[in-house]
Amino acid sequence: MSRIEFRETYRSPRPPSAVAMVAIATATLAITEQVAAPVLAWTAGCAAFVAWRKERSFSWQETGWLLNLGLLACMGIAALVFARGQLAVVALAHFAALAQGLQLLDMRPRRSEFLLVALAVFQVVLAANLTDHLAFPLLLVAFTVSVVWTLTVHTLRAEALEAGEPDAATRAISRSLLRTTGLASLLSVGLAIALFPMLPRMRSGAFISQGLGSPMAMSGFSENVELGDLGRIRLDPAIVLRVESIDGGMLPIEDRYWRGLAFDHFDGRRWAVTPAGKESLKGDTEIGLDLGTRRLGSQRRQRVTREKLDSGVLFSPGHPTVVRGNLGRVQRDRGGSLYGLHTAGDRIDYQISADTRTPLVMDLSAARAQPPRDEGARFLQLPGLDAGVLALARQITDDAGSDLERVLRLEAHLQRAGRYTNDIPDHEREGRSPIEAFLLEHTEGHCEYFATGMVMLARSLGLPARLVNGFAGGELNELGGFIEVRQSDAHTWVEVHFEHAGWVRFDPTPADLRLAGAAQLRGERWWASLSSAMELWWYRVVDFDRSSQGRALRKAWIAWHQWRGERRAAAGAAPRTKSRAWDLQPEPWMIAPVMGALLAGLWWQRRRSGPGHDLPRYYAAALRLLAAQGLERKAATTARAFAGRVAQEVPHTAALAFERLTEAYLRERFAGVAAGRMEAELAAMRTSLRV
């Protein structure tokens, strides 16, 4: 009996390490939060069932057609998941988990555990595409050990049984072998971690494409937002942004804003960005995309890590001027808001520079509030409002001496008279719209109502204004040195357009009440800060892409030369004067490679200046035809002398054609008379030489 035939007939129980391997692979899918709980429960139940039954099995576990029917059911469920709009990788994860449980139940005679291992590895690979959870590397280490041990145990048992010595496998499977296997696995993982930062990153393309269902919603940060949407977002304490300052410390909490979308059209209940549509910006975001919006003022640079939002909006600490990161194609709408075209649903990391000027640092006392050129109607549009709104606006701004003073009075009135609440109030009273009831009856609501109310008051006075949403506030993570911005920090404010100064931010929402409401939803536990810092660190490791690699190599290069300079200074050597961080001091070891490079350059230059370089195409082609016949023009041979030699060695037709090509070449070189392509002469020469 052959080895394959023996393995097909021998019945052996699953080793405990195989069950542990499946459990760990299932856990990697569980932390992605992308696989349905019943599917995970199915695989976990199958693993528990196999661990309980061990060597015993039911007859249905060896019925081929029944198991094949189960496999078809797994495929159908995965197809249904994809048809309902999930990503292809999520559908495959469902299939892998279901098929893994079915494979565990399969107790038919088998050749090896390789199929079980392959499915487990497939699960882990899918999980790696779906999560950057901090627990994943720990599970990966445990998974590697379990896979290696499973294959080792199975191989030893199979070899011992085939040799007729089953006890030999029991003696070989010992604690010392387990320690050796675990150590080898850990060394492999360590080597992979060392090589990981140097490997290029890639996306899965169509593998992670959207399914057949409807596209993902963009609630709260889409081009159309209804009053109340942002208030619902504020009830979620989940972290959405982690922000680091690149050029200085963070602003005070009341001055921290991250701009999302700007809206211009309001119909009484819903805000929209008009006109619809976006323009794709030209440039490479990996090296830095200049948005062409730089203005004189305070520029602030930040590094932003955005969590997995159902929106491609790129948040900025002000009006964005430069953006850099592995973002792919970036788009911009008419309001100046930025979108990463393919970043919806992904965690991303980018650097952004922005203009963060405020009225306090700008001289607007004499500036007029005027809409942008040719866009006045957009930013003065009003829905049908009660006449009392205009009367209120005039009452608030009575005797104001400038447009800036009028805007500041509107802002101060709402801050003073309003009461902030995260609860969505019922403003539908006496047939009035929500914003009319907010302004004229009881000034109570969350930031959307305050900002919308100020825009309506400003526009009723002829002041161009728009509504902006994003995030404000945040909490400092002392351990990580960054600002944590949560969904509960979602906020809406106002921008008013002044001549020469552009759009300027104003915030009519009572800041103390808004920040207090957001703080109630945050955790104050120190270990939550530690977990958040470690999660950001792990994501930076996972997302160490080409641009990050380049920046890291540059920093390492500069640090190495600075260290050498300090070492020289400590040894008493003359200090080095460097105008730039990249200037190099000649070293003895550089002589050989520099001389080699110079000699290679001279040789290449000599070759370029020799015959055959920068020749007209037709003459160079003729020389190649002759070279194939063993006739090569030397550097010291003139063109006509070489043509005379060719006439003695080739047929008359070829010699005559080459003579015409030579004369055309000489006229073009010395008289500047272009000869054209000379295809007829080349064809005649080629045919004659072939004959």
C-alpha positions as CSV (number, residue, x, y, z in Angstrom):
1,M,0.0,0.0,0.0
2,S,1.4,3.4,-0.9
3,R,1.7,6.3,1.5
4,I,-1.1,8.2,-0.1
5,E,-3.4,5.1,-0.1
6,F,-2.5,4.6,3.6
7,R,-3.4,8.2,4.5
8,E,-6.7,8.0,2.7
9,T,-7.8,4.9,4.7
10,Y,-6.4,5.8,8.1
11,R,-8.7,7.4,10.6
12,S,-7.1,9.7,13.1
13,P,-8.6,12.3,15.5
14,R,-7.9,16.0,15.1
15,P,-5.0,17.1,17.3
16,P,-5.9,19.6,20.0
17,S,-3.5,22.1,18.5
18,A,-5.7,22.0,15.3
19,V,-8.8,23.0,17.3
20,A,-6.8,25.7,19.0
21,M,-5.5,27.0,15.6
22,V,-9.1,27.2,14.3
23,A,-10.2,29.0,17.5
24,I,-7.4,31.6,17.1
25,A,-8.2,32.2,13.4
26,T,-11.8,32.7,14.2
27,A,-10.8,35.2,16.9
28,T,-8.9,37.2,14.3
29,L,-12.1,37.5,12.3
30,A,-14.1,38.4,15.5
31,I,-12.0,41.5,16.3
32,T,-12.6,42.9,12.8
33,E,-16.3,43.3,13.8
34,Q,-17.2,42.6,10.1
35,V,-18.3,39.0,10.4
36,A,-21.9,38.2,11.7
37,A,-22.1,36.8,15.2
38,P,-24.1,33.7,14.1
39,V,-21.3,32.8,11.7
40,L,-18.6,33.1,14.4
41,A,-20.8,31.1,16.8
42,W,-21.1,28.4,14.2
43,T,-17.3,28.0,13.9
44,A,-16.8,28.2,17.6
45,G,-19.5,25.6,18.2
46,C,-17.9,23.2,15.7
47,A,-14.5,23.6,17.4
48,A,-16.1,22.8,20.8
49,F,-18.0,19.8,19.4
50,V,-14.8,18.3,17.9
51,A,-12.9,18.9,21.1
52,W,-15.7,17.1,23.0
53,R,-16.1,14.1,20.7
54,K,-12.4,13.6,20.0
55,E,-12.1,10.1,18.4
56,R,-15.8,9.4,18.3
57,S,-17.9,10.6,15.4
58,F,-21.4,10.4,14.0
59,S,-22.3,8.7,10.7
60,W,-23.3,12.0,9.1
61,Q,-19.8,13.3,9.7
62,E,-18.6,10.8,7.1
63,T,-21.4,11.3,4.6
64,G,-19.9,12.9,1.5
65,W,-23.0,14.3,-0.2
66,L,-24.3,15.8,3.1
67,L,-21.0,17.6,3.7
68,N,-20.9,18.8,0.1
69,L,-24.4,20.2,0.5
70,G,-23.2,22.1,3.5
71,L,-20.3,23.5,1.4
72,L,-22.9,24.8,-1.2
73,A,-24.8,26.4,1.7
74,C,-21.6,28.2,2.8
75,M,-21.1,29.6,-0.7
76,G,-24.7,30.7,-0.9
77,I,-24.5,32.6,2.4
78,A,-21.3,34.3,1.3
79,A,-23.0,35.3,-2.0
80,L,-25.9,36.7,-0.1
81,V,-23.6,38.8,2.1
82,F,-22.0,40.3,-1.0
83,A,-25.3,40.9,-2.6
84,R,-26.5,42.9,0.4
85,G,-23.7,45.5,-0.2
86,Q,-20.8,44.2,1.9
87,L,-17.3,44.3,0.6
88,A,-16.0,41.2,-1.3
89,V,-13.4,40.6,1.4
90,V,-16.1,40.6,4.1
91,A,-18.1,38.0,2.1
92,L,-15.0,35.9,1.7
93,A,-14.5,36.1,5.5
94,H,-18.0,34.7,6.1
95,F,-17.3,31.9,3.6
96,A,-13.9,31.0,5.2
97,A,-15.4,30.9,8.7
98,L,-18.4,28.7,7.7
99,A,-16.2,26.4,5.6
100,Q,-13.7,26.1,8.5
101,G,-16.4,24.9,10.8
102,L,-17.6,22.4,8.2
103,Q,-14.1,21.1,7.7
104,L,-13.8,20.5,11.4
105,L,-16.9,18.3,11.3
106,D,-15.6,16.3,8.4
107,M,-14.3,13.0,9.9
108,R,-13.8,11.1,6.6
109,P,-10.3,9.6,6.2
110,R,-7.9,12.3,5.1
111,R,-4.4,12.6,3.9
112,S,-3.3,15.5,6.1
113,E,-4.4,18.6,8.0
114,F,-3.2,20.9,5.2
115,L,-6.8,21.9,4.1
116,L,-7.7,22.8,7.7
117,V,-4.4,24.8,8.0
118,A,-5.0,26.5,4.6
119,L,-8.5,27.7,5.6
120,A,-7.1,29.0,8.9
121,V,-4.4,30.9,7.1
122,F,-6.9,32.3,4.7
123,Q,-9.0,33.6,7.6
124,V,-6.0,35.3,9.2
125,V,-5.1,36.9,5.8
126,L,-8.7,38.2,5.4
127,A,-8.6,39.5,9.0
128,A,-5.4,41.4,8.2
129,N,-7.2,43.2,5.4
130,L,-10.1,44.1,7.6
131,T,-8.5,45.3,10.9
132,D,-5.6,47.0,12.4
133,H,-6.7,46.1,15.9
134,L,-4.1,46.1,18.6
135,A,-4.9,42.5,19.5
136,F,-4.2,41.2,16.0
137,P,-0.3,40.9,16.4
138,L,-0.8,38.9,19.6
139,L,-3.2,36.6,17.9
140,L,-0.9,36.3,15.0
141,V,2.0,35.1,17.2
142,A,-0.3,32.5,18.9
143,F,-1.6,31.4,15.5
144,T,1.9,30.9,14.1
145,V,2.8,28.7,17.0
146,S,-0.4,26.7,16.7
147,V,0.0,26.2,12.9
148,V,3.6,25.0,13.2
149,W,2.8,22.6,16.1
150,T,-0.3,21.2,14.3
151,L,1.7,20.4,11.2
152,T,4.6,18.9,13.3
153,V,2.3,16.7,15.3
154,H,0.4,15.5,12.2
155,T,3.6,14.7,10.3
156,L,5.1,12.8,13.2
157,R,2.0,10.7,13.7
158,A,1.6,9.9,10.0
159,E,5.3,8.9,9.6
160,A,5.2,6.7,12.8
161,L,2.0,5.0,11.7
162,E,3.3,4.3,8.2
163,A,6.5,2.8,9.8
164,G,4.3,0.6,12.0
165,E,5.6,2.2,15.2
166,P,2.8,4.4,16.6
167,D,4.5,4.7,20.0
168,A,7.4,6.5,18.4
169,A,5.2,9.5,17.7
170,T,4.1,9.6,21.3
171,R,7.7,9.6,22.5
172,A,8.7,12.3,19.9
173,I,5.9,14.6,20.8
174,S,7.3,16.1,24.0
175,R,7.6,19.3,25.9
176,S,11.1,19.9,24.6
177,L,9.8,19.6,21.0
178,L,7.0,22.0,21.8
179,R,9.5,24.5,23.3
180,T,11.7,24.2,20.2
181,T,8.8,24.6,17.9
182,G,7.5,27.7,19.8
183,L,11.0,29.3,19.8
184,A,11.4,28.7,16.0
185,S,7.9,30.2,15.4
186,L,8.7,33.3,17.5
187,L,12.0,33.8,15.7
188,S,10.1,33.7,12.4
189,V,7.6,36.2,13.7
190,G,10.5,38.4,14.9
191,L,12.2,38.3,11.5
192,A,8.9,39.1,9.8
193,I,8.4,42.1,12.1
194,A,12.0,43.3,11.3
195,L,11.4,43.1,7.6
196,F,7.8,44.5,7.7
197,P,8.7,48.2,7.6
198,M,10.8,47.7,4.5
199,L,8.2,46.0,2.5
200,P,6.0,48.1,0.2
201,R,2.3,48.4,0.9
202,M,-0.5,47.7,-1.5
203,R,-4.3,47.7,-1.5
204,S,-6.4,44.8,-2.6
205,G,-8.1,46.6,-5.4
206,A,-11.2,44.8,-6.5
207,F,-10.7,42.3,-3.7
208,I,-12.0,44.9,-1.3
209,S,-14.6,46.4,-3.7
210,Q,-18.1,47.2,-2.7
211,G,-20.8,44.6,-3.2
212,L,-24.0,44.8,-5.2
213,G,-26.1,46.7,-2.6
214,S,-26.5,50.4,-2.0
215,P,-23.5,52.5,-1.3
216,M,-22.5,53.3,2.3
217,A,-24.4,56.1,4.0
218,M,-22.6,59.3,5.0
219,S,-24.8,60.4,7.8
220,G,-23.8,63.8,9.2
221,F,-20.9,64.4,6.8
222,S,-22.5,64.2,3.4
223,E,-23.5,66.9,1.0
224,N,-27.0,66.9,2.5
225,V,-27.6,67.2,6.2
226,E,-30.9,67.5,8.0
227,L,-31.3,69.4,11.3
228,G,-30.7,66.9,14.0
229,D,-28.2,64.6,12.2
230,L,-25.2,66.0,13.9
231,G,-26.9,65.9,17.3
232,R,-27.3,62.2,16.9
233,I,-23.6,61.8,16.1
234,R,-22.8,63.7,19.3
235,L,-24.3,60.9,21.3
236,D,-21.5,58.5,20.3
237,P,-18.3,58.7,22.4
238,A,-16.2,56.7,19.9
239,I,-12.9,58.2,18.8
240,V,-12.9,59.6,15.2
241,L,-9.7,61.6,15.0
242,R,-6.3,61.5,16.6
243,V,-4.4,64.7,15.9
244,E,-0.7,65.6,16.5
245,S,0.7,69.1,16.1
246,I,3.8,69.2,13.8
247,D,4.9,72.8,14.3
248,G,4.1,73.7,17.9
249,G,1.8,73.0,20.7
250,M,-1.9,72.6,20.5
251,L,-4.3,75.5,20.8
252,P,-6.5,75.8,23.9
253,I,-9.5,73.5,23.8
254,E,-12.0,76.3,23.0
255,D,-10.0,77.2,19.9
256,R,-9.6,73.7,18.4
257,Y,-11.7,73.2,15.3
258,W,-11.4,70.6,12.5
259,R,-13.3,71.7,9.5
260,G,-15.3,69.2,7.5
261,L,-18.0,70.4,5.0
262,A,-19.3,73.9,4.2
263,F,-23.0,74.3,3.2
264,D,-24.7,77.1,1.4
265,H,-28.3,76.2,0.7
266,F,-31.0,75.8,3.4
267,D,-34.6,74.9,2.7
268,G,-35.9,75.3,6.2
269,R,-35.0,71.8,7.4
270,R,-32.0,70.6,5.4
271,W,-28.7,72.0,4.4
272,A,-27.0,71.2,1.1
273,V,-23.8,71.9,-0.8
274,T,-24.6,73.6,-4.2
275,P,-23.9,73.3,-7.0
276,A,-23.4,69.5,-6.7
277,G,-20.3,67.9,-8.0
278,K,-16.6,67.9,-7.2
279,E,-13.4,68.6,-9.1
280,S,-10.4,66.2,-9.0
281,L,-7.2,67.9,-7.9
282,K,-4.1,67.3,-9.9
283,G,-0.9,66.4,-8.1
284,D,0.6,63.6,-5.9
285,T,-0.6,63.6,-2.3
286,E,2.4,61.4,-1.3
287,I,4.8,64.2,-1.9
288,G,2.4,67.0,-1.0
289,L,-0.6,68.5,-2.8
290,D,-0.6,72.3,-2.9
291,L,-4.3,73.4,-3.0
292,G,-3.5,76.9,-4.2
293,T,-5.4,78.5,-1.4
294,R,-2.6,79.9,0.7
295,R,-3.3,83.3,2.3
296,L,-1.4,85.6,4.6
297,G,-2.1,84.5,8.1
298,S,-1.5,81.8,10.7
299,Q,-0.6,78.5,9.1
300,R,-0.8,75.4,11.2
301,R,0.4,71.9,10.3
302,Q,-1.1,68.8,11.9
303,R,-0.9,65.0,11.4
304,V,-4.4,63.5,11.5
305,T,-5.4,59.9,11.8
306,R,-9.0,59.5,10.8
307,E,-10.9,56.4,11.9
308,K,-13.2,54.4,9.7
309,L,-16.0,56.8,8.9
310,D,-18.7,56.3,6.3
311,S,-17.4,59.4,4.6
312,G,-14.4,60.4,2.6
313,V,-14.2,63.9,4.1
314,L,-10.7,65.0,5.0
315,F,-10.8,67.2,8.2
316,S,-8.6,70.2,8.5
317,P,-7.8,72.7,11.4
318,G,-8.9,75.5,9.1
319,H,-9.0,76.4,5.5
320,P,-6.7,73.7,3.9
321,T,-3.7,74.8,1.9
322,V,-1.5,71.7,1.6
323,V,-2.3,68.0,2.1
324,R,0.1,65.0,2.1
325,G,-0.4,61.3,2.6
326,N,-1.2,58.0,0.9
327,L,-4.7,59.2,-0.1
328,G,-5.0,58.5,-3.8
329,R,-7.1,60.9,-5.7
330,V,-8.4,64.0,-3.8
331,Q,-11.5,66.0,-4.8
332,R,-12.8,69.4,-3.8
333,D,-16.3,70.7,-3.8
334,R,-17.5,74.3,-4.4
335,G,-17.3,75.0,-0.7
336,G,-13.6,74.2,-0.6
337,S,-14.1,70.9,1.3
338,L,-11.7,68.0,0.6
339,Y,-12.6,64.4,0.0
340,G,-10.4,61.3,-0.3
341,L,-12.1,59.6,-3.2
342,H,-11.4,56.0,-2.0
343,T,-11.0,56.6,1.7
344,A,-14.6,56.1,2.8
345,G,-14.7,53.2,5.3
346,D,-10.9,53.2,5.8
347,R,-8.7,54.4,8.6
348,I,-6.3,56.9,7.0
349,D,-3.3,59.0,8.1
350,Y,-2.4,62.3,6.5
351,Q,-0.7,65.6,7.1
352,I,-2.5,68.9,6.5
353,S,-1.6,72.6,6.6
354,A,-4.4,75.1,7.0
355,D,-5.1,78.8,7.6
356,T,-6.4,79.1,11.1
357,R,-7.0,82.9,11.3
358,T,-9.8,84.2,13.6
359,P,-11.4,87.6,13.9
360,L,-9.4,88.2,17.0
361,V,-6.1,88.3,15.0
362,M,-7.5,90.0,11.9
363,D,-8.2,93.7,11.3
364,L,-11.8,93.6,9.9
365,S,-13.1,96.7,11.5
366,A,-13.2,98.6,8.1
367,A,-13.8,95.5,6.0
368,R,-17.2,95.0,4.2
369,A,-19.0,91.7,4.4
370,Q,-19.4,90.9,0.7
371,P,-20.0,87.5,-1.0
372,P,-17.4,86.0,-3.3
373,R,-17.3,87.3,-6.8
374,D,-20.3,86.1,-8.9
375,E,-21.7,84.0,-6.1
376,G,-23.8,86.4,-4.1
377,A,-27.1,84.6,-4.5
378,R,-25.8,81.3,-3.0
379,F,-24.7,82.9,0.3
380,L,-27.7,85.2,0.7
381,Q,-30.4,82.6,0.0
382,L,-33.2,82.4,2.5
383,P,-36.2,80.0,2.8
384,G,-39.5,81.6,3.5
385,L,-39.1,82.9,7.1
386,D,-41.3,84.7,9.5
387,A,-41.0,88.5,9.4
388,G,-40.0,88.3,13.0
389,V,-36.6,86.9,12.1
390,L,-35.6,90.1,10.2
391,A,-37.0,92.2,13.0
392,L,-34.9,90.3,15.5
393,A,-31.8,90.7,13.4
394,R,-32.3,94.4,13.2
395,Q,-33.0,94.7,16.9
396,I,-29.8,92.9,17.8
397,T,-27.6,94.9,15.4
398,D,-29.2,98.3,16.0
399,D,-26.5,101.1,16.0
400,A,-23.7,98.7,14.9
401,G,-21.0,100.7,13.2
402,S,-19.5,98.1,10.9
403,D,-20.3,94.7,9.3
404,L,-17.9,93.0,11.7
405,E,-19.7,94.6,14.7
406,R,-23.0,93.4,13.3
407,V,-21.7,89.8,13.0
408,L,-20.2,89.9,16.5
409,R,-23.5,91.1,18.0
410,L,-25.4,88.3,16.3
411,E,-22.9,85.8,17.7
412,A,-22.9,87.2,21.2
413,H,-26.8,87.3,21.3
414,L,-27.1,83.6,20.6
415,Q,-24.3,82.7,23.0
416,R,-25.9,84.8,25.8
417,A,-29.6,84.0,25.2
418,G,-29.3,80.3,24.1
419,R,-29.3,77.2,26.1
420,Y,-27.3,74.3,24.7
421,T,-28.6,70.7,24.9
422,N,-27.7,67.4,23.1
423,D,-31.3,66.4,23.0
424,I,-33.1,67.2,19.8
425,P,-35.9,69.7,20.7
426,D,-39.4,69.7,19.3
427,H,-39.6,73.0,17.5
428,E,-42.7,72.1,15.4
429,R,-45.1,74.5,17.0
430,E,-47.9,76.6,15.6
431,G,-46.9,75.8,12.0
432,R,-43.5,77.4,12.3
433,S,-40.4,75.8,11.0
434,P,-37.8,74.5,13.5
435,I,-35.4,77.4,13.0
436,E,-38.2,80.0,13.3
437,A,-39.3,78.4,16.6
438,F,-35.7,78.3,17.8
439,L,-35.1,82.0,17.1
440,L,-38.4,83.5,18.1
441,E,-39.8,81.3,20.9
442,H,-37.1,79.5,22.9
443,T,-33.5,79.5,22.0
444,E,-32.7,75.9,23.0
445,G,-31.0,73.2,21.0
446,H,-27.6,71.9,19.9
447,C,-25.0,73.5,17.7
448,E,-26.8,73.0,14.4
449,Y,-29.7,75.2,15.6
450,F,-27.3,77.9,16.9
451,A,-25.2,78.0,13.7
452,T,-28.3,77.8,11.4
453,G,-30.0,80.6,13.4
454,M,-27.0,82.9,13.0
455,V,-26.7,82.2,9.3
456,M,-30.4,83.1,8.8
457,L,-30.0,86.3,10.9
458,A,-26.9,87.3,9.0
459,R,-28.4,86.6,5.6
460,S,-31.5,88.6,6.4
461,L,-29.3,91.6,6.9
462,G,-27.5,91.0,3.6
463,L,-24.3,89.5,5.2
464,P,-23.0,86.5,3.2
465,A,-22.8,83.5,5.5
466,R,-22.6,79.7,5.4
467,L,-22.8,76.8,7.8
468,V,-19.7,74.5,8.4
469,N,-19.7,71.2,10.2
470,G,-16.8,69.2,11.6
471,F,-15.3,68.7,15.1
472,A,-14.3,71.0,17.9
473,G,-12.6,70.6,21.3
474,G,-11.1,67.2,21.9
475,E,-9.1,65.8,24.8
476,L,-5.4,65.6,25.2
477,N,-3.9,62.1,25.5
478,E,-1.0,62.6,27.8
479,L,0.6,59.3,27.1
480,G,0.5,59.5,23.3
481,G,1.0,63.3,23.0
482,F,-2.0,63.8,20.7
483,I,-5.6,65.1,20.8
484,E,-8.4,62.5,20.8
485,V,-11.5,63.8,19.0
486,R,-14.6,61.8,19.4
487,Q,-18.0,61.7,17.7
488,S,-19.3,63.5,20.8
489,D,-17.1,66.5,19.7
490,A,-19.0,66.9,16.4
491,H,-19.8,70.5,16.0
492,T,-21.3,73.1,13.6
493,W,-20.3,76.8,13.3
494,V,-20.6,79.7,10.9
495,E,-18.3,81.4,8.3
496,V,-18.9,85.0,7.1
497,H,-17.2,86.3,3.9
498,F,-15.4,89.6,4.1
499,E,-13.7,91.4,1.2
500,H,-10.0,90.7,0.9
501,A,-10.1,88.5,4.0
502,G,-12.3,85.7,2.7
503,W,-14.2,83.3,4.9
504,V,-13.9,84.0,8.7
505,R,-15.1,81.6,11.4
506,F,-17.7,82.6,14.1
507,D,-19.2,80.3,16.7
508,P,-22.6,81.3,18.2
509,T,-22.9,78.1,20.4
510,P,-22.2,78.6,24.1
511,A,-18.8,77.0,24.3
512,D,-18.9,76.1,28.0
513,L,-22.1,74.2,27.7
514,R,-21.1,72.5,24.5
515,L,-17.7,71.3,26.0
516,A,-19.3,70.2,29.2
517,G,-21.8,68.1,27.2
518,A,-19.0,66.4,25.2
519,A,-16.9,65.8,28.4
520,Q,-19.8,63.8,30.0
521,L,-19.5,61.2,27.2
522,R,-15.7,60.7,27.5
523,G,-14.0,58.2,29.7
524,E,-11.5,59.5,32.3
525,R,-9.7,56.2,32.8
526,W,-5.9,56.2,32.3
527,W,-5.9,52.8,30.8
528,A,-8.2,54.0,28.0
529,S,-5.5,56.6,27.1
530,L,-2.9,53.9,27.1
531,S,-5.0,51.7,24.9
532,S,-5.7,54.6,22.5
533,A,-2.0,55.5,22.3
534,M,-1.0,51.9,21.6
535,E,-3.6,51.5,19.0
536,L,-2.3,54.6,17.2
537,W,1.2,53.3,17.4
538,W,0.2,49.9,15.9
539,Y,-1.7,51.6,13.1
540,R,1.4,53.6,12.2
541,V,3.4,50.4,12.0
542,V,0.7,48.7,9.8
543,D,0.3,51.8,7.6
544,F,4.1,52.3,7.1
545,D,3.7,53.1,3.4
546,R,6.2,54.4,0.8
547,S,6.0,58.0,1.9
548,S,6.5,57.0,5.5
549,Q,9.4,54.8,4.5
550,G,11.0,57.7,2.7
551,R,10.5,60.1,5.6
552,A,11.9,57.6,8.0
553,L,15.0,56.9,5.9
554,R,15.6,60.6,5.5
555,K,15.4,61.2,9.3
556,A,17.7,58.2,9.9
557,W,20.2,59.6,7.4
558,I,20.2,63.0,9.0
559,A,20.4,61.5,12.5
560,W,23.4,59.4,11.5
561,H,25.3,62.3,10.2
562,Q,24.5,64.4,13.2
563,W,25.7,61.6,15.4
564,R,29.0,61.4,13.5
565,G,29.4,65.1,13.8
566,E,28.9,64.9,17.6
567,R,31.3,62.0,17.7
568,R,34.0,64.1,15.8
569,A,33.4,67.0,18.1
570,A,33.8,64.8,21.2
571,A,37.1,63.5,19.8
572,G,38.5,67.0,19.3
573,A,38.1,67.2,15.6
574,A,37.4,70.4,13.9
575,P,33.7,71.2,13.9
576,R,31.9,70.8,10.6
577,T,30.1,73.8,9.1
578,K,27.0,72.6,7.3
579,S,24.7,74.8,5.4
580,R,22.2,72.0,5.0
581,A,21.5,68.7,6.8
582,W,22.3,66.8,3.6
583,D,25.8,68.2,3.0
584,L,28.4,65.4,3.2
585,Q,32.1,65.6,4.4
586,P,34.4,63.5,2.2
587,E,35.5,60.3,3.9
588,P,38.4,58.0,3.0
589,W,36.1,55.2,2.2
590,M,34.4,57.4,-0.4
591,I,37.5,57.7,-2.6
592,A,37.1,54.3,-4.4
593,P,33.4,54.6,-5.3
594,V,33.7,58.2,-6.3
595,M,36.7,57.5,-8.6
596,G,34.8,54.6,-10.0
597,A,31.8,56.7,-10.7
598,L,34.0,59.4,-12.4
599,L,35.7,56.8,-14.6
600,A,32.4,55.3,-15.6
601,G,31.0,58.7,-16.4
602,L,34.0,59.5,-18.6
603,W,33.7,56.2,-20.4
604,W,30.0,56.8,-21.0
605,Q,30.6,60.3,-22.2
606,R,33.3,59.1,-24.6
607,R,30.9,56.4,-25.9
608,R,28.2,59.0,-26.4
609,S,30.5,61.3,-28.3
610,G,31.7,58.5,-30.6
611,P,30.2,57.4,-34.0
612,G,26.6,56.4,-33.9
613,H,25.4,58.8,-31.2
614,D,22.9,61.6,-32.0
615,L,22.8,60.4,-35.6
616,P,19.7,60.8,-37.8
617,R,17.5,57.8,-37.5
618,Y,17.9,56.7,-41.1
619,Y,21.7,56.8,-40.9
620,A,21.9,55.0,-37.6
621,A,19.6,52.3,-39.0
622,A,21.9,51.9,-42.0
623,L,24.9,51.5,-39.8
624,R,23.1,48.8,-37.9
625,L,22.3,46.9,-41.1
626,L,26.0,47.1,-42.1
627,A,27.2,46.1,-38.6
628,A,25.2,42.9,-39.0
629,Q,27.2,42.2,-42.1
630,G,30.5,42.8,-40.2
631,L,31.0,46.3,-41.5
632,E,31.5,48.8,-38.7
633,R,32.6,52.4,-39.0
634,K,35.6,53.3,-36.9
635,A,35.9,56.6,-34.9
636,A,38.6,57.9,-37.2
637,T,36.9,57.0,-40.4
638,T,35.0,59.8,-42.2
639,A,31.5,59.2,-43.5
640,R,32.5,59.3,-47.2
641,A,35.5,57.1,-46.7
642,F,33.3,54.5,-45.0
643,A,30.8,54.7,-47.8
644,G,33.7,54.0,-50.3
645,R,34.7,50.9,-48.3
646,V,31.1,49.7,-48.1
647,A,30.8,50.0,-51.9
648,Q,33.6,47.4,-52.3
649,E,32.0,44.9,-49.8
650,V,28.2,44.9,-50.6
651,P,26.0,44.5,-53.6
652,H,25.7,47.5,-56.0
653,T,22.1,48.3,-55.0
654,A,22.9,48.4,-51.3
655,A,26.1,50.5,-51.9
656,L,24.1,53.0,-54.0
657,A,21.4,53.3,-51.3
658,F,24.0,53.8,-48.5
659,E,25.8,56.4,-50.6
660,R,22.5,58.4,-50.8
661,L,21.9,58.0,-47.1
662,T,25.5,59.2,-46.4
663,E,25.1,62.3,-48.5
664,A,21.8,63.1,-46.8
665,Y,23.4,62.6,-43.4
666,L,26.2,65.0,-44.3
667,R,23.8,67.7,-45.7
668,E,21.8,67.5,-42.5
669,R,24.8,67.6,-40.2
670,F,26.8,70.4,-41.9
671,A,24.2,72.3,-43.9
672,G,21.2,71.9,-41.7
673,V,19.1,70.5,-44.5
674,A,16.6,68.0,-43.2
675,A,16.5,64.8,-45.2
676,G,13.2,63.2,-44.0
677,R,12.8,59.5,-43.1
678,M,14.6,58.0,-46.2
679,E,12.5,54.9,-46.0
680,A,12.9,54.0,-49.7
681,E,16.7,53.9,-49.5
682,L,16.6,51.9,-46.2
683,A,14.2,49.4,-47.8
684,A,16.4,49.0,-50.9
685,M,19.5,48.5,-48.7
686,R,17.8,46.0,-46.5
687,T,16.4,43.9,-49.4
688,S,19.8,43.9,-51.2
689,L,21.7,42.9,-48.2
690,R,19.3,40.1,-47.5
691,V,19.7,38.7,-51.0
